[in-house]
Amino acid sequence: MTRYRLLLQQVRTLGRYTCDEEAERVLAAVLAVLGSQLTGEARCDLAAALPERARAVFAAKIPLPEPVDAPAFVEAVARALNTSLNAARWDVSSVLAALTSLAGDHLTDRLLADLPRGYALLFGRADLTIAA
């Protein structure tokens, strides 16, 4: 099985999608929006970790000057998929959890360091803050 098929199967399982086509549609939408959020070395390293087909979708988006906050990210995915915010949150979490598994903890930590607070929960991690 190709790396892309493995990623797609993981998204399908995590998201409990009924078919590969639905999982692929969600994967493509989340990767496209994520591609507009990341810059620098973390973007390059994630692109290198992605299977070629997923990399093409991710890399096709030109990054915004500043990444949007997590709620705006979910809203962008909801618009791309023409779905509700709750459904989009589920879709985002399913894809980002699969990417965490693919990319590993170290790269995921770097991605989260480059994104605004609030993304950790979307990646399936605790969003801890340091007490002042």
C-alpha positions in Angstrom: 0.0 0.0 0.0 1.4 3.4 -0.9 2.1 6.1 1.8 -0.8 8.1 0.4 -3.2 5.2 0.7 -2.0 4.7 4.3 -2.6 8.3 5.2 -6.0 8.3 3.5 -7.0 5.1 5.4 -5.9 6.7 8.7 -8.0 9.8 8.0 -10.9 7.6 7.0 -10.6 5.6 10.3 -10.1 8.6 12.6 -12.9 10.5 10.9 -15.2 7.5 10.6 -15.9 8.3 7.0 -17.9 5.9 5.0 -15.8 5.9 1.9 -12.3 6.8 0.6 -13.7 9.6 -1.5 -15.1 11.4 1.5 -11.9 11.0 3.4 -9.9 12.2 0.4 -12.1 15.3 0.0 -11.6 16.2 3.7 -7.9 15.5 3.5 -7.5 17.7 0.5 -9.5 20.6 2.0 -7.6 20.5 5.3 -4.2 20.3 3.6 -5.1 23.2 1.3 -6.1 25.4 4.2 -3.1 24.3 6.3 -0.8 25.1 3.4 -2.0 28.7 3.6 -1.0 28.9 7.3 2.5 27.6 7.5 5.8 29.1 6.4 9.5 28.5 6.8 11.3 25.3 7.8 8.3 23.7 9.4 6.3 24.0 6.2 9.2 22.5 4.2 9.6 19.7 6.7 5.9 18.9 6.7 5.9 18.9 2.9 8.8 16.5 2.9 7.0 14.2 5.3 3.8 14.1 3.2 3.2 11.5 0.4 3.6 13.1 -3.0 -0.1 13.5 -3.8 -0.8 15.1 -0.4 2.3 17.3 -0.7 1.0 18.7 -4.0 -2.2 19.9 -2.4 -0.5 21.3 0.6 2.3 23.1 -1.3 -0.1 24.6 -3.9 -1.3 27.2 -1.4 0.7 30.3 -1.0 1.0 31.0 2.8 -0.7 34.1 4.2 1.5 36.7 5.8 0.3 35.7 9.2 -1.6 32.4 10.1 -5.2 32.8 11.3 -6.3 31.6 14.7 -7.8 28.1 15.2 -11.4 29.2 14.9 -10.8 31.0 11.6 -8.9 27.9 10.4 -11.9 25.7 11.1 -14.2 28.3 9.5 -12.1 28.2 6.3 -12.3 24.4 6.2 -16.1 24.6 6.8 -16.4 27.0 3.8 -14.1 24.7 1.6 -16.2 21.7 2.5 -19.6 23.5 2.6 -20.3 22.1 6.0 -21.1 23.2 9.6 -18.4 24.4 12.0 -18.9 21.3 14.2 -18.5 19.0 11.2 -15.4 21.0 10.0 -13.9 20.8 13.5 -14.2 17.0 13.4 -12.8 16.9 9.9 -9.8 19.1 10.8 -9.1 17.0 13.9 -9.2 13.8 12.0 -6.7 15.0 9.4 -4.4 16.8 11.8 -4.3 13.7 14.1 -3.3 11.6 11.1 -0.6 14.2 10.2 0.7 14.0 13.7 1.1 10.3 13.4 2.8 10.7 10.0 5.1 13.6 10.9 6.0 12.6 14.5 5.9 14.5 17.7 9.0 16.6 17.1 7.7 18.1 13.8 4.2 18.5 15.3 5.7 20.5 18.2 7.4 22.7 15.6 4.2 23.2 13.6 2.4 24.1 16.8 5.1 26.6 17.7 4.6 28.3 14.4 0.8 28.5 14.7 -1.3 30.7 17.0 -2.5 29.3 20.3 -5.5 27.1 20.0 -4.3 24.7 17.4 -3.1 22.1 19.8 -6.6 20.7 20.5 -7.1 20.4 16.7 -4.0 18.2 16.6 -5.3 16.0 19.4 -3.1 17.5 22.1 -3.7 19.3 25.3 -3.5 23.1 25.0 -1.7 23.9 28.1 -0.7 27.4 29.2 2.0 28.4 31.6 0.7 30.2 34.6 2.0 33.8 34.9 
